[in-house]
């Protein structure tokens, strides 16, 4: 997982925008964001991780680094 891509998603998009991107990718096979990843499964992993981290940052008042570490340990 490319941390720089993940951090960019977290900083640039909302949970709703990321959820819409996931849905678009699954239904239409199109990724609305240019993530520069190998395949759709990697894109879905990044979108899922970004959603989890954004929600963790908001609910636990954590930094990206702390939320990312928690995500990786789950």
N, C-alpha and C positions, 0 to 999 in steps of 0.2 A: 504494500500500500504506500503510495507516494504521499508523504506527509505534507508537502508543499501544496499539492492539489487539494488535499483535504482541508487544510487551513484556509485556502482561498475560498472554497465552498462555504465554510463556516463564517468567514468574514463578509462574504459578498451576498449571500442569499438567506432568505428566511426559510423556516421549516415548511411553510406552505409552498413556496417556490420549488423547494427540493422535492417535496411530495408530488407536485405536478410533473416535475421532470421524470421522476420514477415511473409515474403512470404513463406518460407519453412514451417513454422508452419501452415499457412492457407492451403497450397496446399498439403503438404505431411503428415501433422499431427505430425510432429517431431520438437522438439525444439532443435536447435543446441547448445544452451547454457544451462548449468545446473543452473537454477534459483531457484530451490527448492521452488516452489510455488504450491498452491493447484490444479490449473487447467489451461487450455489453456487461458481462458478469463483473468485471473490474469496476465499471461505472456504477453498477448497482451496489456493489460493496462500498464504494466511496460515498454514494448518496445516503445509504443506510447509516454509515458511520457518522456522516455529517449531521444527520438528523439527531442521532443519539447524543452527540457531543453538544450540539446547540441546546438541546433540552437539558442536558446535565449542567451546562454552564449557567443556564437561567435558573434552574431549580436549586442548585447548590452553590451559587455564586463562585464558580471556579473559573480559573483561567483556561485557555485552550490547552496548554500543556498538561495541566492537572486532569482535565476532563479526558484528554487523549490517553494519558497513562491509565486512567480508570477503565476506559473503553478497551484498551489492549489487555487488561488483566481480567476482564470478565469472561 
